[in-house]
Amino acid sequence: MAKSENLVTNLFHRISIKERSFVARQLAVMLQSGLPITQAVRYMGNQTTNDRIKEILAEIVVDLENGYRFSEAIKKHPRLFNGIFIAVVAAGETSGKLDEVLNLLADEQEKDVGFRSKVVGALLYPGFIVVAMIVVGIIMVTRIIPALEGVFKESNVPLPFTTRAVIAVTHSLINFWYLYIFGIGLLIFVFVRYTATEDGRRTLSETTLRIPVIGVLVKNLEMARFTRIFAMLIQAGVPIIQALNSVGEVLDNAIYREALIDVASNVERGSPISKSLVKHPEFPGAVTQMIGVGEQTGKLEQVLNKLADYYERETDQEVKNVAALTEPVVFVIVGLGVAVLVFSIIVPIYNLAGAIK
């Protein structure tokens, strides 16, 4: 029963980055207004419409009333408060500027939401075209072709290879549709289970980085997020080693996560960040050099923000490139599919008309 409840919670009570940002922003506003942290969290719990967040905040209120620090209380709820959130809150408690660092955190998360929305929005149209093509193809194969098949059989007109192939696919889909659904479901299940393992995540990350155009987009996206989040953590007062580990936890690509964990380990042993990054070729030379300059001049935060601005612009351009490249490819595929279906239908009809004459 517990497992099924957890599954339902994961499916229907997801906590988005936007909701995390809202929690950070509202807490910052209430703390700046002079409310104690316990009262602010209780008020947030009463106001939110997300049942899962309401439950989490109620549990945090209980911990705060029992003497826990806010950073200690939120550690118990990683679905709402990730490593970045916890590190920033702990730094804010230490410095006595919890409201300020929560505002920084909300700013960063809002930028992250906007940045991801741009990427998704640019690739949405080609995806819609592909889905529409699949739907139209299924309708053609399962509705139109069967209606014409009887006419073709009665006429005894020789059918071209493409028509015979389309008819065979039609029979297969109509008679064994459950096998197709099972096969697709099995592939999705195996893929999800494999990519949930450490080896699977690493393999998927390596493969993604090797794909032409897409690999460049992923690299720029990860560099933009790495530099922006790292700069925010430094500004919030989070220790460098903890900041590196925290950034590593939230990056999507496993290769970069592993690299930052290794960099944090080297920095802990006394190595500069820039020299530790050199050992990992997935980090561009420009990033390594600029971070080295920031370390030497004591302006690491400013350098990281400049790098973040640069890579966000580069990512925007790469997204446009991917969209521009994807659209003609999708249209060519759609055109070929339509051509095959039209040829498979028109040629037999033309032969039938000739036979009647």
C-alpha positions as CSV (number, residue, x, y, z in Angstrom):
1,M,0.0,0.0,0.0
2,A,2.8,2.4,0.9
3,K,4.5,1.9,-2.5
4,S,1.3,2.5,-4.4
5,E,0.7,5.7,-2.4
6,N,4.2,6.9,-3.2
7,L,3.6,6.2,-6.9
8,V,0.4,8.2,-6.8
9,T,2.2,11.1,-5.0
10,N,5.0,11.1,-7.6
11,L,2.6,11.1,-10.5
12,F,0.0,13.6,-9.3
13,H,1.8,15.8,-6.8
14,R,5.0,16.8,-8.6
15,I,6.8,19.8,-7.3
16,S,8.1,22.0,-10.1
17,I,11.0,24.5,-10.1
18,K,8.4,27.3,-10.5
19,E,6.8,26.2,-7.2
20,R,10.2,26.0,-5.4
21,S,10.9,29.5,-6.7
22,F,7.5,30.7,-5.4
23,V,8.3,29.2,-1.9
24,A,11.7,30.9,-1.8
25,R,10.3,34.3,-2.9
26,Q,7.3,34.3,-0.5
27,L,9.5,33.2,2.5
28,A,12.0,36.0,1.6
29,V,9.2,38.6,1.5
30,M,7.7,37.5,4.8
31,L,11.1,37.4,6.5
32,Q,11.9,40.9,5.3
33,S,8.5,42.0,6.7
34,G,9.7,40.9,10.1
35,L,7.8,37.6,10.5
36,P,9.7,34.8,12.4
37,I,10.6,31.8,10.3
38,T,8.2,29.5,12.0
39,Q,5.3,31.8,11.4
40,A,6.3,32.5,7.8
41,V,6.5,28.8,7.0
42,R,3.1,28.2,8.7
43,Y,1.5,31.0,6.7
44,M,3.0,29.6,3.5
45,G,1.5,26.2,4.3
46,N,-2.0,27.8,4.8
47,Q,-1.8,29.7,1.5
48,T,-0.5,27.1,-0.9
49,T,-2.9,25.1,-3.1
50,N,-0.4,22.2,-3.6
51,D,-1.4,19.5,-1.1
52,R,2.1,17.9,-1.2
53,I,3.8,21.3,-0.4
54,K,1.2,22.0,2.3
55,E,2.1,18.6,3.9
56,I,5.8,19.3,3.7
57,L,5.6,22.8,5.2
58,A,3.4,21.5,8.0
59,E,6.1,18.9,8.9
60,I,8.8,21.7,8.8
61,V,6.7,23.8,11.2
62,V,6.7,20.9,13.7
63,D,10.5,20.5,13.4
64,L,11.0,24.3,13.8
65,E,8.8,24.3,16.9
66,N,10.9,21.4,18.3
67,G,14.1,23.4,18.0
68,Y,15.5,22.5,14.6
69,R,17.1,25.1,12.4
70,F,15.4,25.8,9.1
71,S,18.2,24.3,7.1
72,E,18.1,21.1,9.2
73,A,14.3,20.8,8.9
74,I,14.2,21.2,5.1
75,K,16.9,18.5,4.6
76,K,14.2,15.9,5.3
77,H,12.3,16.9,2.2
78,P,14.6,16.7,-0.9
79,R,11.7,16.6,-3.3
80,L,10.9,20.3,-2.5
81,F,14.3,21.5,-1.2
82,N,17.3,20.3,-3.3
83,G,21.0,20.6,-2.4
84,I,21.2,24.1,-3.8
85,F,18.2,25.3,-1.7
86,I,19.6,23.7,1.5
87,A,23.1,25.1,0.9
88,V,21.8,28.6,0.4
89,V,19.6,28.5,3.4
90,A,22.4,27.2,5.6
91,A,24.7,30.0,4.4
92,G,21.9,32.6,5.0
93,E,21.4,31.3,8.6
94,T,25.2,31.5,9.2
95,S,25.4,35.1,7.9
96,G,22.1,36.3,9.3
97,K,20.9,37.2,5.9
98,L,18.4,34.4,5.2
99,D,15.9,36.8,3.5
100,E,18.5,38.1,1.1
101,V,19.8,34.7,0.1
102,L,16.3,33.4,-0.4
103,N,15.7,36.3,-2.8
104,L,18.9,35.4,-4.7
105,L,17.7,31.8,-4.8
106,A,14.3,32.8,-6.2
107,D,16.0,35.0,-8.8
108,E,18.2,32.1,-10.0
109,Q,15.3,29.6,-10.1
110,E,13.1,32.1,-12.1
111,K,15.9,32.5,-14.6
112,D,16.3,28.7,-14.8
113,V,12.6,28.3,-15.5
114,G,12.6,31.0,-18.2
115,F,15.7,29.5,-19.7
116,R,14.3,26.0,-19.9
117,S,11.0,27.4,-21.3
118,K,12.9,29.0,-24.2
119,V,14.6,25.7,-25.1
120,V,11.4,23.7,-24.9
121,G,9.4,26.3,-26.7
122,A,11.8,26.4,-29.6
123,L,11.7,22.6,-30.1
124,L,7.9,22.3,-29.6
125,Y,6.9,23.0,-33.1
126,P,9.0,20.3,-34.8
127,G,7.8,17.8,-32.1
128,F,4.2,18.7,-32.9
129,I,4.7,18.1,-36.6
130,V,6.2,14.6,-35.9
131,V,3.2,13.7,-33.7
132,A,0.7,15.0,-36.3
133,M,2.5,12.9,-39.0
134,I,2.2,9.8,-36.8
135,V,-1.5,10.3,-36.1
136,V,-2.3,11.0,-39.8
137,G,-0.3,7.9,-40.8
138,I,-2.2,5.7,-38.4
139,I,-5.5,7.0,-39.6
140,M,-4.5,6.4,-43.3
141,V,-3.2,2.8,-42.6
142,T,-6.1,1.7,-40.3
143,R,-9.1,3.4,-42.0
144,I,-8.5,4.4,-45.6
145,I,-6.3,1.5,-46.8
146,P,-8.7,-1.2,-45.5
147,A,-11.6,0.5,-47.3
148,L,-9.7,0.4,-50.6
149,E,-8.3,-3.1,-50.2
150,G,-11.6,-4.8,-51.1
151,V,-11.8,-2.8,-54.3
152,F,-8.3,-3.7,-55.3
153,K,-8.9,-7.4,-54.7
154,E,-12.2,-7.5,-56.7
155,S,-10.5,-5.8,-59.6
156,N,-7.6,-8.3,-59.8
157,V,-5.4,-5.4,-60.7
158,P,-1.6,-6.0,-60.1
159,L,-0.5,-4.0,-57.0
160,P,2.9,-2.3,-56.8
161,F,5.2,-3.4,-54.0
162,T,4.5,-0.3,-51.9
163,T,0.8,-1.0,-51.9
164,R,1.4,-4.6,-50.9
165,A,3.7,-3.4,-48.1
166,V,1.2,-0.8,-46.8
167,I,-1.6,-3.5,-46.8
168,A,0.7,-5.9,-44.9
169,V,1.4,-3.2,-42.3
170,T,-2.3,-2.4,-42.1
171,H,-3.1,-6.1,-41.4
172,S,-0.4,-6.2,-38.8
173,L,-1.6,-3.1,-37.0
174,I,-5.2,-4.2,-37.0
175,N,-4.7,-7.8,-36.0
176,F,-1.7,-7.4,-33.7
177,W,-2.1,-3.9,-32.3
178,Y,-1.7,-5.3,-28.7
179,L,1.8,-6.6,-29.6
180,Y,2.8,-3.2,-30.8
181,I,1.6,-1.5,-27.6
182,F,3.3,-4.2,-25.5
183,G,6.5,-3.8,-27.5
184,I,6.6,0.0,-27.2
185,G,5.7,-0.2,-23.5
186,L,8.5,-2.8,-22.9
187,L,11.0,-0.6,-24.7
188,I,10.0,2.4,-22.6
189,F,10.1,0.4,-19.4
190,V,13.6,-1.0,-20.2
191,F,14.9,2.5,-21.2
192,V,13.6,4.1,-18.0
193,R,14.9,1.3,-15.8
194,Y,18.3,1.4,-17.5
195,T,18.7,5.2,-17.4
196,A,17.8,5.1,-13.7
197,T,21.0,3.2,-13.1
198,E,24.4,4.9,-12.8
199,D,25.8,3.2,-15.9
200,G,22.6,4.0,-17.8
201,R,22.7,7.7,-16.9
202,R,26.3,7.9,-17.9
203,T,25.8,6.1,-21.2
204,L,22.9,8.3,-22.1
205,S,24.9,11.5,-21.1
206,E,27.9,10.4,-23.2
207,T,25.7,9.6,-26.2
208,T,23.9,12.9,-26.0
209,L,27.1,14.8,-26.0
210,R,28.3,13.0,-29.1
211,I,25.2,13.8,-31.2
212,P,26.0,16.5,-33.8
213,V,24.4,19.9,-33.0
214,I,22.5,18.4,-30.0
215,G,25.8,17.8,-28.2
216,V,26.8,21.4,-28.6
217,L,23.4,22.6,-27.3
218,V,23.7,20.3,-24.2
219,K,27.2,21.5,-23.5
220,N,26.2,25.2,-23.7
221,L,23.1,24.6,-21.6
222,E,25.1,22.9,-18.9
223,M,27.8,25.6,-18.9
224,A,25.1,28.3,-18.6
225,R,23.5,26.5,-15.6
226,F,26.8,25.7,-14.0
227,T,28.2,29.2,-14.1
228,R,24.9,30.9,-13.1
229,I,24.2,28.6,-10.1
230,F,27.8,28.6,-9.0
231,A,27.9,32.4,-9.0
232,M,24.7,32.6,-7.0
233,L,26.0,30.1,-4.4
234,I,29.2,32.1,-4.0
235,Q,27.2,35.4,-3.7
236,A,25.1,33.7,-1.0
237,G,28.2,32.8,1.0
238,V,28.2,29.1,0.4
239,P,31.8,27.6,0.8
240,I,33.4,26.8,-2.5
241,I,33.6,23.0,-2.0
242,Q,30.0,22.7,-0.9
243,A,29.0,25.0,-3.8
244,L,30.7,22.7,-6.4
245,N,29.1,19.6,-4.9
246,S,25.7,21.3,-4.8
247,V,25.9,22.4,-8.4
248,G,27.0,18.9,-9.4
249,E,23.8,17.5,-7.9
250,V,21.4,19.6,-10.0
251,L,23.1,19.4,-13.4
252,D,21.2,17.1,-15.8
253,N,24.2,15.5,-17.5
254,A,25.9,12.8,-15.5
255,I,29.3,13.5,-17.1
256,Y,29.3,17.1,-15.7
257,R,28.0,15.9,-12.4
258,E,30.8,13.4,-12.0
259,A,33.4,16.0,-13.2
260,L,32.2,18.6,-10.6
261,I,32.4,16.0,-7.8
262,D,36.0,15.3,-8.8
263,V,36.8,19.0,-9.0
264,A,35.3,19.6,-5.5
265,S,37.5,16.7,-4.2
266,N,40.7,18.2,-5.8
267,V,39.8,21.7,-4.5
268,E,39.4,20.2,-1.0
269,R,43.0,19.0,-1.3
270,G,44.2,22.5,-2.1
271,S,44.1,22.6,-5.9
272,P,42.7,25.8,-7.6
273,I,39.3,25.4,-9.3
274,S,40.7,26.2,-12.8
275,K,43.5,23.7,-12.6
276,S,41.0,21.0,-11.5
277,L,38.7,21.8,-14.3
278,V,41.5,21.4,-16.9
279,K,41.5,17.7,-16.2
280,H,38.0,17.5,-17.6
281,P,37.9,18.2,-21.4
282,E,34.1,18.6,-21.3
283,F,34.6,22.0,-19.8
284,P,35.6,24.5,-22.6
285,G,39.0,26.1,-22.3
286,A,37.5,29.5,-22.2
287,V,35.6,28.6,-19.0
288,T,38.7,27.2,-17.3
289,Q,40.8,30.3,-18.2
290,M,38.2,32.8,-17.2
291,I,37.6,31.0,-13.8
292,G,41.4,31.1,-13.4
293,V,41.3,34.9,-13.9
294,G,38.5,35.2,-11.4
295,E,40.4,33.3,-8.8
296,Q,43.5,35.5,-9.3
297,T,41.7,38.8,-9.2
298,G,39.2,37.8,-6.5
299,K,36.3,38.5,-8.8
300,L,35.2,34.9,-9.4
301,E,31.5,35.7,-8.9
302,Q,31.5,38.5,-11.5
303,V,33.4,36.3,-14.0
304,L,30.9,33.5,-13.5
305,N,28.0,35.8,-14.2
306,K,29.6,37.1,-17.4
307,L,30.2,33.5,-18.5
308,A,26.6,32.6,-17.7
309,D,25.4,35.5,-19.8
310,Y,27.6,34.4,-22.7
311,Y,26.5,30.8,-22.6
312,E,22.9,31.7,-22.3
313,R,23.2,33.7,-25.5
314,E,25.0,30.8,-27.1
315,T,22.4,28.4,-26.0
316,D,19.6,30.6,-27.4
317,Q,21.4,30.7,-30.8
318,E,22.0,26.9,-30.7
319,V,18.3,26.3,-30.0
320,K,17.4,28.4,-33.0
321,N,19.9,26.4,-35.1
322,V,18.5,23.1,-33.9
323,A,14.9,24.3,-34.7
324,A,16.0,25.6,-38.1
325,L,17.7,22.3,-38.9
326,T,15.0,20.1,-37.5
327,E,12.1,21.7,-39.4
328,P,13.3,20.9,-43.0
329,V,14.3,17.4,-41.9
330,V,10.9,16.8,-40.4
331,F,9.2,18.2,-43.6
332,V,11.3,15.9,-45.8
333,I,10.3,12.9,-43.7
334,V,6.7,13.9,-43.8
335,G,6.9,14.5,-47.5
336,L,8.4,11.0,-48.1
337,G,5.8,9.4,-45.9
338,V,2.9,11.2,-47.7
339,A,4.5,10.3,-51.1
340,V,4.7,6.6,-50.3
341,L,1.0,6.6,-49.1
342,V,-0.2,8.5,-52.1
343,F,1.8,6.4,-54.5
344,S,0.4,3.2,-52.8
345,I,-3.2,4.5,-53.3
346,I,-3.1,6.4,-56.6
347,V,-1.2,3.9,-58.7
348,P,-3.6,1.0,-58.1
349,I,-6.6,3.3,-58.7
350,Y,-5.0,4.5,-61.9
351,N,-4.4,0.9,-63.0
352,L,-8.0,0.1,-62.1
353,A,-9.3,3.0,-64.2
354,G,-7.2,1.8,-67.1
355,A,-8.6,-1.8,-66.8
356,I,-12.2,-0.5,-66.8
357,K,-11.6,1.5,-69.9
